[in-house]
Each structure stands twice: as C-alpha cells, then as structure tokens.
Amino acid sequence: MCQRIWKVGLIGFLFLVFAPVLIASEQTREVRNLVIYQNMSLVHDHHKAFLNSGEQWLVLDGLAGSLNPSTLMLDFDGSLISMETRLGWSFWQRVAERHKGEKIDLVSSSGEVLSGTIKNVEYGRLILERKDGSLAVIPDPDRFTAVFDGKQVLPDVSGSLKARIAVDESRTYGLDVRYMMPQLTWRADYSIVIDEDKEYARVTGLATIQNRSGTALGDASVRLVAGQVASGNQHRDMHFAGEAMLRSRVEPGTVEPESFSDFYVYDMDGKHTLKDQLVYQLPLLRAEEVRYTKIYRHTARPFGQSGRDFQNAVITYEFKNEEDSGLGLPLANGSARVYLEWVKQDNITQAFAGQDQMRNIPVGESFRLVTGRSFDLVVEEWVEDTGQTGRVRNEVRYIRVKNGTEEEKSVQVEVPLRSNYRITGSSQPALEKKGDFALFEIHTGPGAYGELRLELSSL
C-alpha cells in the first residue's frame, strides 16, 4: 500500500515539474488604433484575456504579417519571460495548423468541390484524407476557396505573437501590443480645378491609404501623420511646439490637422476596415475659392553656352497657403492634378492640364505647380557677342519671346547666378535679385515679340 502511494506521489510530482505551462484562455481584441505615416505605420492593439496565475503561453493572432519584430512591444500587468513572432504565414500553412484533422470543402471558381480532412501542407501542396482513407494532394490550393461548415475562410497571411508570461493572480487582463510596419502608408492627392475666366480655383484633397501588409486591418481608428519621419537609424532632434491656431476659409468636409511636435496629425472620423492589397481614400480638404496666379516661366541657359535654342515657356500656377487666399491649413506632400474648366454651349467642360508633386506646405508658404509648356509662347535664346579681358570672360545674351496668341502675355525669365558669374548690364531692371538668381519679365503683345538683352561676365 505504501509503495503504491509512493508511486502515485512520484507521478504527481513529475507531472508538476515537467508538465508544460498552461496556455492562456481565449483572448479578444477590443481596440485597434492605426497611426499611419507617409513611409510606415504604428499599430496599437488592445486585447483582453483571462489569465491563470503562474506561468503560461499567450498566443495573439491577427498581427500584420509584415511587421518589424524588433519594434514589437507587449505591455500588461505581469512579467514577460520570452516572446516569439511568426511572420507572414502562407494562408494554407495557417489553415493546416489551425484546422488539422478537420473536414474542409475546397470550392474552385468553376464550382468544382473537393472534400476531405486536412492532413498537412508540404512545399505549398495541401494534403487531404478522403473518406475512403486515400490521400489527395492539391498542388495549387490557391485556386480554391476554403469552406468549413458552410463558412468561407478568406485568405490572410497575418502574423502571430506567442509569449511566455507570468501573472500573480487569475483574472482578466488588458494587453497592449504595439509594432511598426512599412507596408501601410498614406499620401495626399489633390485635385485643383481652374476656370481661367475667374480668379478662383476649387481645391479638394484626399488621403490615399494603401495596405500592402498581407493582413486585413479591421474596425480600426485611423490617425494620419504628415511630416518626414526617419525610419532608419538617422538621428533627429525632437522638440515640442505649441498647438497651432488654425483658421481657414475651407468648406465643411475638411479635416483640420492638429500640430504635434514637428508633425501634423489628422484624426479620421469613425472606424475603418483596410483590406489587404486595396487602396482607400478619405476626404481631407475642400476649398471652393482659392486664389491663384498663372505665370509663364523660362530658365536661362548657363554662361558660355552658345548657339540658338528654342523652348516653349513653362506653365506654372502659384498659390499662397494662407486664409486670405482661401487656404490656410498645413498641406501634406503628395500629388496635385490640375484641371481646366470652361463653359461651352451651356455645358461645363473639363480638361486635364498637368500634374506635379507638392512638398509639405506650412501655413503662410507659397507653392508652385508646373503643369507643362505653352504651345504658343516660344522662347528663343542665343549669344551674340563674346570676349575676354584678362581672366574675365564676357558675353551678350539675347532672350526673345514670340507670342502666338491673340492676347497680351508675359514670361518671367530666371537667370541662374554663381559666385563667379554676374550680370553687368540689362535692357530692363530685374523684378527680383537674390544670391543665386535674378528674375526678369518680358512683355509681349498679341502676335508680337518681346526681348531681353543681358550683359554677363564670369571669372
């Protein structure tokens, strides 16, 4: 009798010593917050799970398969012993691991159905056991849809976190998981509609979000951050600025950003589901009366280049990001598409005029969009007289504008300057002069010529 009791006690002792730690009970994700930058994203998931006292394994699914594991953080009221991350599972590997031994129906796009019990996935091939006990090897399971008990399982290559943890008491705990990933980003897309018979343009902006993480990110609050964030090891000094006082004449439907540190933050209303490999667009800006200036420009050739050169004048539209001009909000960098609008036979017609990239535009800054070149404004440039006095070289340059339209036109000419390169004379005064350029303007009448004569010297 004593020997039997001793054996039972020994077995119990060995079980307590060598038995695996408990697996935490099922957990639920209650909140998902996405902070999306223009070159990466920060994901914050808040879970709740009932944990037993002592050591145990905690498994959290639904992480982005492309997460950066070095950025992974798990916060809870307990101790973290170790942590392992599974990245980018293939969909069928996930199905085999979770549903091994379960019956599955494979449905093709043509309606073909293959049924069996899941055995394994090897080298991308799905292995099923049929009712008669034979094995079926599916070399290309991706052409099938997985159905369990009449419910379709959508493809997902999300990752998972398996953590060995310890807690002091058995109760429900809050668990916060944070990590970064590069495959969820956003950009701003602007549409600018100009009626050149009026002095205003309509500006609309969309936040374009692209999810290439391999994981559907569902029921999430979305915050967009505008500003350049270093994603490598570059050092940058952070300083906090006070909240900006933003006033503008933009219309309802505009999301007004808040200033935070060196960035601006857009909080998007409601909850959003961002499915994998899809592009989402959310309204960002709408302004109906934005002042603009249309300017034709030409950049003079460098000193010393002879021969005649013909170029069409560059078309630019210039805006000022201020309240009096109809804007007055921080504008995130992105693409700007310009459209021309006019009324013909009582119908409103639009035509695409060109596209340019916008940098981040703070309030009070001016910005310029280059949309193409004018067909009827041709700029001719040539050097007529050259000479040298000692080490100083001299030349006389002519820049002529031919106006092929039926209206008066002006072209601004930018002359690049270097430290050893200067303008010694001109046929008209400069509009503006800075250290690295001088700006002139050539006026022309309908079907006429306008000309600028420059005397230049270089050491």
N, C-alpha and C positions, 0 to 999 in steps of 0.2 A: 504493500500500500504506500509506504513512504517512498519507495523507488518510483512508483507511478506519479505521485505528486511532484517528486523532484524533476521527472522528465517533462511534465506539463509546465512546471515553473520555468525550466530551461528554455522550452519552446517559446513561451510568452516573452521571456527576456530577450531572446534572439530576435523575435519579431519586432519588439520595441526598438532594438538597437539598429537592425539592418533594414527595416521596412522603409519604403520611400516616403518622403514628406507628402503631406496632403496636397491635393490640387484644389485651388480656391474655387468656391462655388461660382455659378454663372454671374457674370457682370453685365451691366448695361451702360451704354454711353448716353449721358443726359445732355451734354452741351458740346458743340463743336464750333470753334472760332478760327477763322482763316484770316491771317494778316498777309496780304499779297503785295509784294514789292514788284518793281519793274524788272527784276532779274532773279527773283527767288520768292519763297513763301515760308511763313512760320505757321505751323499747325498746332492748335491747342485743343485737346480733347479732355473733357471732364467725365469720368466714369464713376459709378457707384457699384460696390461689390461687397457681399458678406464674406468676411474673412474669419477663419477659426484662429484661436490663439496658438502661437507657436510658429514653426517654420512651414512654409508651403510654397508651391509653384503657382504663379499668377500668369494667366495667358490672356493677352489683349489682342484681338483681331481687328481688321479694318484699317490698319495703318497704310499709308501710301507706300507702294512697292518700291518707289524711287527715293525714299527718304535717305538723308545723310545720317548714318548711325552714330557718327561722332558728335552729333548735336542732340541726341536723344536724352531727354530728362524725364524721370518718373518721381513725382512728389506725392507723398502720403504720410499719414501719422504712424510710421513704423520704420523698420530697418531694411535696407536693401543689401542683400548678400551677393547676388550676381545677376547678370542680365544678358540675354542673348536675343538677337534680332534676326528674323528671317525676311529677306528682301526679295521682291519680285518673283514670287511663286508663279509658275505657269498655272493657268486655270485648271488644267486636268490633273496636275500634281496636287493641287488643293482639293479637288473633288475626290481623288483617290484616298488622300489622307483622312479627310473628314467623313467620307461615306463608304469606306471599305467594308465589304460584306453586305451592303445594302443593294436593293434592286434599283436599276436605272433604266429609263427608256431614252434611247437616242433617236431624235427626230431630225431628218435631213430637210433641206429646203424643198425637195420634191415630194415630201410626205412619207418617205421611207422610214420605218421604225425598226430599230434593233433593241432587243431587251436582254437583260442578264444581270448577274450580280458582279459588282466591282471587285476585281482581284488586285490589280496593281496598275501602275504606269511605268513603262520602261522605255527609255530613249524616245519619249514622245508618243509612244504607242499605248493605247488603252487596252487592257486585257479584261475581258468579261468571262464569267462562267455561265453557260446556258443551263436551262432546266434539266437537260439530259446529262449534265456533268462535263460536257466538252467545253473547250476554251475557244473563245473568239478573240482574235487580235485585230484591233481597229488602228490601222497605220496613220490615218488622218482624222482624228476625232474633232478637229476644229470645224469640219463641215457639218457637224451635228449640233443640235441644241440639247442640253441636259435637262431631263424632266424626272423629278422624284415625287411620287404620289400625286401626279397630275399637276405639279407646280414647276414652272420653268426656273432654272437657275441661270442667272446672267453671268457672262464671263467677267472675271475680276482677277487681277494679278496683284492684289494688295499684299502688304507685309503683315507681320505679327511680332509681338513682343512677348517673350517668355522670361519672367523674372522670378528669382528665388527670394522670398521676402520673409520677414518675421514680424508679428504683431503681438501685443501684450494681452489683448482680450478679444473675445469673439463678438463681433458686431459689424454693422455696415460702415464701410469706409469710403471716403472720397478719394479718388485717384486722378491726378493731373498728369497728362502725357504731353510733352512738347517736343517738336522736332522741326528741322528745316528741310526743304527740298527745292531743287532748281527747276522742276518741270511744271510748276504752276506759276504763271506770270501774268502781268497785265500791261496794257499800253493805252494811250489815249488816241482816239480817232476823231478828227474834227472835219465837219463839212461847212464850208463858207459859201453862201450864195450871194452873188453880187449883181445888182441891177445898176449898170453904169450910168443910167439916166438919173439915178438918185445918189444921195451921198451916204447911204447906209448899206450895210451888209447884214445878213442873218447868219448867226454862228450857232451851230449845235455841236455838242461833244458827247461821245460815247466812251465808256470804259470797256475795252475789249479784253476779256479774260480767256486764256487758253489753258486747258487742263491736259497735260501730256504725262501725267504721273502714273498712268496704268491703273488708277483707282478712282471709282466714283466717290465724290465727296458730298455727302447728302446732308440736308437740313442744317446748313451752316450759316452763321452770321459772317458777313464779309466786310473787311476793312481794307481799303486800298491806301498804299503809302506812295506818295510822289516825292522823288528825290533820289539821288545817286547813293546807293549803299554798297560798300565794298564787300564782296562775297569771298574774297581770298584772305591773304594774310596782311593786306595793306593796313598800315596804321592810320587812324584818323582820330583827331581830337573832337570830342563831343562837347557842346555847350548848350545850355537850355536857354531858349528865348521865351519871352512872354507871349501869351496868346495874341494873335494878330486881330486887330479890329477890322473886319471885312465888311465893306459896304459896296453895293454894286447895283446896277440897273438891269441885271439879268432877270429873266422871267421865271415863273414857277416851273418846277421840273429840274431846277439846278440844284446840285449837291454842293453846299458850301463847305470847303475843307477847313479843318482846324489846324493851327500851327502847333507843331510839337517838335522841340529840339530843332534840328536842321531840316525837318521834313514837313510835309503837309499830309494830313490824314483825311480820307473820305470814308465816312460810315454809310454803307448802303442799307436802305430800309429792308426790313423783313428777313426771312430765311431763304436760302438759295441752295439748290442742288446742282453741282457741277459734275456732269458725267464725263467719263474719260474720253479723250480724243474729240471733244466738241469745243466750239468757240461760243462764248456767251458775251452779250453786250448789254450794258446797263446804262441808263441815261446819266449824264454827268453835268452837262451845261446846255443852256438855251438862252440866247440873247438875240432880240429882234432888231435892234437899232444900234449897230456898231459902226462907228466912223472909220473910214479908210482913206488912203491916198494911193493913187496909181502913179507909178514912176517908171519911166524907161531909163535904163542904165547901160553904160558901156565902160569897160575897164581898159585903159590904155596899155599898149604893149610895153615890155621892159625897154630900158635905154639901150641903144645900139642895134636894135632890130630894124633893118631897112626893108625896102620892097613894099608894094601896095598890098593892103589887107582889107578884105570886105567882111563885115559881120552884121547880122541883124541885131537890133537893140534888144536887150533883155527886159522882159516884162516883170515888174515886181509890184506887189501890193503891200503897203506898210500900215501897221496898226499900232496903237498905243494901248497898253493894258492898264487902263485907268477908268474910273467911274464916269468921268465926263465924256469919254469916248464910247461908252456903252458896255464896257467890260468891268475890270476892277476886281478880278479874282485870280489867285495863283493858277497858272495853266501848266499842266503836266506835259512833259515832252511826248511827242507822238507824230503821227502823220496828219497833214492838213490837205484836204482836197478842195479845190476852188472850182465853183460852177458859175457860169454867166447866165443871167436870166433876162428875158425881154418879152414884150407883148407883141404878138404878130397876129393880125386878123382876129383880135379879141381872145386869142389863146395865149396862155403863158408857156413859153418855151425855155428849156434849159439846155446848156451845153457844157461839157467838161472842159475846163480851161487849163488844168495842170495840178500837180501835186508837189509838195515839199515837206521836209521834216522840220518839226518845231523842237527847240530845246525847252528846258524848263523856264517859264517866263514869270518872274516875280511881278507883283503889282507895281505899276509905275514904269515898267520897262517897255521899250518899243521893240517890235519884231517885224521882220520882213519875210514874205513868201515869194519865191521865184517860181513862176508858172510856165515860162517858155520864152520864145523870142517873137518879136513883132515881124509880120510878113512885109509890111510897107515902110518900115523905118530901117534904112540901111546905113551903116556907119563905115566910112572909108578912112583909112589911116595910112600915112606914108611919111617918110623922112626926106626932106628936100636939100638941106644944106648941112654938111658936117665939117668939122675942123678940129684942130688941136693946138693949144697954146701951152707949151711946156708939157706938164703932166696932165693938164686939164683937157678933156675931150668935150666938144660942143656939138650940138645938133639942133636943127629947127624941125619940129614935128607939126604936121597938119592933121586935124581930125575933122572930117566933114560928114554931116548928116543929111541924107536925102529923104524928104518926106513925100511918100507916095499917096498920102490920104488927102481928103478934102477938108481937113481941119488943121488948126494950128497945133503943133506938137513940140515938146521939149525933151531933150535927152540929157541926163546927168552923166558926166564923164569923170571917172575916178582915176587919178594919176598916182600910181604907187611911187613912194619915195623911199630911198635908202639913206644910210648915214653919209654915203659919198655921192649922193645924187640929189640935185636940187633944181628948182625952176628959177631961171634968171629973168624971165620975161613972159608975158602972155597978152593975147589980144583982148582979154577981158578979165576982170577981177574974179578970184575964186569965191565960190559960195562958202566954202569951209576949208580950213587948213589944219591938219594935225601932224603929229610927228612922222607918221608912216604913209600919209596920202594927202592929196589936195583934190577938192571936188569943184568941178566947173559945170556950167549948164549951157547947152546950145539950143537956141530957139529957132524954129523953122515955121514958115507959113505953108498953106496948102500947096502941094506940088512943088515946093521950093527947097533950096539948100540952106544949111547953116554951117558955119565953120569956126573952128578954134585953132589959133596959132600959138604954139608953145616953144620957148627957147629953154633948152635944157643943158646942163653941164654935169660932168662926172669926173671924179679923180681916178 
